[in-house]
Amino acid sequence: MMYDHDDDLDRALRALPLEPLPDGLRASIMAAVAAVPEPILTRVETFGVGLILALGTWLALLSAGSGWSVGKTVANVASAFGHALVTPAALEWLGVGIACALCLSLVSLPRRATAGR
């Protein structure tokens, strides 16, 4: 059984008095829905926390071994890092990464509209 005669119900619902919307309701809803939340930490703070954690991990691993010398270890790490950066494969990947970053920075992506800004 189908009931397709809602005309009386529709008329009754439209006849009900509606309360006016509060001022700024639409703007506050749009701001809550469309606004992108701000990050908790800035890029510099995130880099600093990562650097501190990396150095702490490195020092913990170094101190776990016996008979280590700080000067000799720092020299060995710096030398290995320098040699790793000048290999052809590392330079190729560095070039690919820079090219990708440039291409992505040139692409124009649509931004979400933010209400109230």
Phi and psi in degrees as GROMACS dihedral restraints (atoms count N, CA, C in turn):
[ dihedral_restraints ]
;  ai    aj    ak    al  type     phi  dphi    fc
    3     4     5     6     1  -114.0    20    10
    4     5     6     7     1   141.1    20    10
    6     7     8     9     1  -118.1    20    10
    7     8     9    10     1   105.8    20    10
    9    10    11    12     1  -110.4    20    10
   10    11    12    13     1    13.2    20    10
   12    13    14    15     1  -111.4    20    10
   13    14    15    16     1    79.3    20    10
   15    16    17    18     1  -101.0    20    10
   16    17    18    19     1    14.9    20    10
   18    19    20    21     1   -61.0    20    10
   19    20    21    22     1   -43.6    20    10
   21    22    23    24     1   -65.4    20    10
   22    23    24    25     1   -41.2    20    10
   24    25    26    27     1   -65.4    20    10
   25    26    27    28     1   -42.2    20    10
   27    28    29    30     1   -61.7    20    10
   28    29    30    31     1   -42.7    20    10
   30    31    32    33     1   -63.9    20    10
   31    32    33    34     1   -39.5    20    10
   33    34    35    36     1   -67.3    20    10
   34    35    36    37     1   -40.1    20    10
   36    37    38    39     1   -67.7    20    10
   37    38    39    40     1   -38.7    20    10
   39    40    41    42     1   -70.9    20    10
   40    41    42    43     1   -23.0    20    10
   42    43    44    45     1   -80.1    20    10
   43    44    45    46     1   -13.1    20    10
   45    46    47    48     1   -67.7    20    10
   46    47    48    49     1   137.6    20    10
   48    49    50    51     1   -74.6    20    10
   49    50    51    52     1   132.1    20    10
   51    52    53    54     1  -102.7    20    10
   52    53    54    55     1   143.8    20    10
   54    55    56    57     1   -79.7    20    10
   55    56    57    58     1   139.1    20    10
   57    58    59    60     1   -67.8    20    10
   58    59    60    61     1   150.2    20    10
   60    61    62    63     1   -71.3    20    10
   61    62    63    64     1   145.4    20    10
   63    64    65    66     1   -65.5    20    10
   64    65    66    67     1   153.7    20    10
   66    67    68    69     1   -65.4    20    10
   67    68    69    70     1   135.1    20    10
   69    70    71    72     1    81.0    20    10
   70    71    72    73     1     5.6    20    10
   72    73    74    75     1   -65.7    20    10
   73    74    75    76     1   -46.9    20    10
   75    76    77    78     1   -62.8    20    10
   76    77    78    79     1   -42.9    20    10
   78    79    80    81     1   -64.4    20    10
   79    80    81    82     1   -39.4    20    10
   81    82    83    84     1   -70.0    20    10
   82    83    84    85     1   -35.8    20    10
   84    85    86    87     1   -66.8    20    10
   85    86    87    88     1   -44.2    20    10
   87    88    89    90     1   -64.7    20    10
   88    89    90    91     1   -38.6    20    10
   90    91    92    93     1   -65.8    20    10
   91    92    93    94     1   -37.8    20    10
   93    94    95    96     1   -71.8    20    10
   94    95    96    97     1   -32.1    20    10
   96    97    98    99     1   -84.5    20    10
   97    98    99   100     1   -42.2    20    10
   99   100   101   102     1   -93.9    20    10
  100   101   102   103     1   -16.0    20    10
  102   103   104   105     1   -74.4    20    10
  103   104   105   106     1   136.0    20    10
  105   106   107   108     1   -88.8    20    10
  106   107   108   109     1   127.3    20    10
  108   109   110   111     1   -65.2    20    10
  109   110   111   112     1   144.4    20    10
  111   112   113   114     1   -76.2    20    10
  112   113   114   115     1   146.0    20    10
  114   115   116   117     1   -68.1    20    10
  115   116   117   118     1   153.7    20    10
  117   118   119   120     1   -71.0    20    10
  118   119   120   121     1   -44.3    20    10
  120   121   122   123     1  -114.5    20    10
  121   122   123   124     1   148.8    20    10
  123   124   125   126     1   -77.1    20    10
  124   125   126   127     1   171.4    20    10
  126   127   128   129     1   -63.8    20    10
  127   128   129   130     1   -38.9    20    10
  129   130   131   132     1   -65.0    20    10
  130   131   132   133     1   -42.5    20    10
  132   133   134   135     1   -65.8    20    10
  133   134   135   136     1   -40.3    20    10
  135   136   137   138     1   -63.2    20    10
  136   137   138   139     1   -43.9    20    10
  138   139   140   141     1   -61.9    20    10
  139   140   141   142     1   -41.5    20    10
  141   142   143   144     1   -63.6    20    10
  142   143   144   145     1   -43.4    20    10
  144   145   146   147     1   -64.5    20    10
  145   146   147   148     1   -42.2    20    10
  147   148   149   150     1   -63.5    20    10
  148   149   150   151     1   -40.3    20    10
  150   151   152   153     1   -65.0    20    10
  151   152   153   154     1   -43.8    20    10
  153   154   155   156     1   -63.0    20    10
  154   155   156   157     1   -43.1    20    10
  156   157   158   159     1   -66.1    20    10
  157   158   159   160     1   -38.9    20    10
  159   160   161   162     1   -66.2    20    10
  160   161   162   163     1   -44.0    20    10
  162   163   164   165     1   -65.7    20    10
  163   164   165   166     1   -38.9    20    10
  165   166   167   168     1   -64.1    20    10
  166   167   168   169     1   -41.3    20    10
  168   169   170   171     1   -64.8    20    10
  169   170   171   172     1   -42.8    20    10
  171   172   173   174     1   -62.3    20    10
  172   173   174   175     1   -45.4    20    10
  174   175   176   177     1   -65.8    20    10
  175   176   177   178     1   -36.3    20    10
  177   178   179   180     1   -65.4    20    10
  178   179   180   181     1   -40.0    20    10
  180   181   182   183     1   -69.6    20    10
  181   182   183   184     1   -35.3    20    10
  183   184   185   186     1   -68.7    20    10
  184   185   186   187     1   -39.7    20    10
  186   187   188   189     1   -74.5    20    10
  187   188   189   190     1   -17.4    20    10
  189   190   191   192     1   -69.0    20    10
  190   191   192   193     1   -30.3    20    10
  192   193   194   195     1   -78.3    20    10
  193   194   195   196     1   166.3    20    10
  195   196   197   198     1  -105.7    20    10
  196   197   198   199     1   146.0    20    10
  198   199   200   201     1    66.2    20    10
  199   200   201   202     1    46.0    20    10
  201   202   203   204     1   -99.6    20    10
  202   203   204   205     1   148.6    20    10
  204   205   206   207     1  -114.0    20    10
  205   206   207   208     1   129.4    20    10
  207   208   209   210     1   -64.1    20    10
  208   209   210   211     1   -46.2    20    10
  210   211   212   213     1   -62.2    20    10
  211   212   213   214     1   -44.2    20    10
  213   214   215   216     1   -67.0    20    10
  214   215   216   217     1   -39.3    20    10
  216   217   218   219     1   -67.0    20    10
  217   218   219   220     1   -44.1    20    10
  219   220   221   222     1   -64.0    20    10
  220   221   222   223     1   -40.6    20    10
  222   223   224   225     1   -64.6    20    10
  223   224   225   226     1   -43.1    20    10
  225   226   227   228     1   -64.1    20    10
  226   227   228   229     1   -42.8    20    10
  228   229   230   231     1   -66.4    20    10
  229   230   231   232     1   -43.8    20    10
  231   232   233   234     1   -63.4    20    10
  232   233   234   235     1   -40.9    20    10
  234   235   236   237     1   -65.2    20    10
  235   236   237   238     1   -45.5    20    10
  237   238   239   240     1   -63.6    20    10
  238   239   240   241     1   -39.9    20    10
  240   241   242   243     1   -65.5    20    10
  241   242   243   244     1   -42.6    20    10
  243   244   245   246     1   -64.5    20    10
  244   245   246   247     1   -41.7    20    10
  246   247   248   249     1   -67.5    20    10
  247   248   249   250     1   -34.5    20    10
  249   250   251   252     1   -69.8    20    10
  250   251   252   253     1   -30.8    20    10
  252   253   254   255     1   -76.6    20    10
  253   254   255   256     1   -22.0    20    10
  255   256   257   258     1   -99.8    20    10
  256   257   258   259     1     7.8    20    10
  258   259   260   261     1   -73.6    20    10
  259   260   261   262     1   149.4    20    10
  261   262   263   264     1   -59.0    20    10
  262   263   264   265     1   -38.1    20    10
  264   265   266   267     1   -65.1    20    10
  265   266   267   268     1   -41.0    20    10
  267   268   269   270     1   -65.7    20    10
  268   269   270   271     1   -39.4    20    10
  270   271   272   273     1   -67.6    20    10
  271   272   273   274     1   -36.2    20    10
  273   274   275   276     1   -64.3    20    10
  274   275   276   277     1   -46.7    20    10
  276   277   278   279     1   -66.6    20    10
  277   278   279   280     1   -33.6    20    10
  279   280   281   282     1   -63.6    20    10
  280   281   282   283     1   -42.2    20    10
  282   283   284   285     1   -64.4    20    10
  283   284   285   286     1   -41.0    20    10
  285   286   287   288     1   -64.4    20    10
  286   287   288   289     1   -41.2    20    10
  288   289   290   291     1   -64.5    20    10
  289   290   291   292     1   -42.0    20    10
  291   292   293   294     1   -65.8    20    10
  292   293   294   295     1   -41.6    20    10
  294   295   296   297     1   -63.3    20    10
  295   296   297   298     1   -42.0    20    10
  297   298   299   300     1   -63.8    20    10
  298   299   300   301     1   -42.4    20    10
  300   301   302   303     1   -63.3    20    10
  301   302   303   304     1   -40.5    20    10
  303   304   305   306     1   -65.8    20    10
  304   305   306   307     1   -43.2    20    10
  306   307   308   309     1   -63.0    20    10
  307   308   309   310     1   -43.5    20    10
  309   310   311   312     1   -68.1    20    10
  310   311   312   313     1   -31.2    20    10
  312   313   314   315     1   -74.7    20    10
  313   314   315   316     1   -21.7    20    10
  315   316   317   318     1   -87.3    20    10
  316   317   318   319     1   -16.0    20    10
  318   319   320   321     1   -73.6    20    10
  319   320   321   322     1   132.4    20    10
  321   322   323   324     1   -96.8    20    10
  322   323   324   325     1   112.9    20    10
  324   325   326   327     1  -103.5    20    10
  325   326   327   328     1   142.8    20    10
  327   328   329   330     1   -68.0    20    10
  328   329   330   331     1   138.2    20    10
  330   331   332   333     1   -96.8    20    10
  331   332   333   334     1   150.1    20    10
  333   334   335   336     1   -74.5    20    10
  334   335   336   337     1   139.6    20    10
  336   337   338   339     1   -73.4    20    10
  337   338   339   340     1   137.1    20    10
  339   340   341   342     1  -113.8    20    10
  340   341   342   343     1   128.1    20    10
  342   343   344   345     1   -88.1    20    10
  343   344   345   346     1   143.7    20    10
  345   346   347   348     1    85.3    20    10
  346   347   348   349     1     8.2    20    10
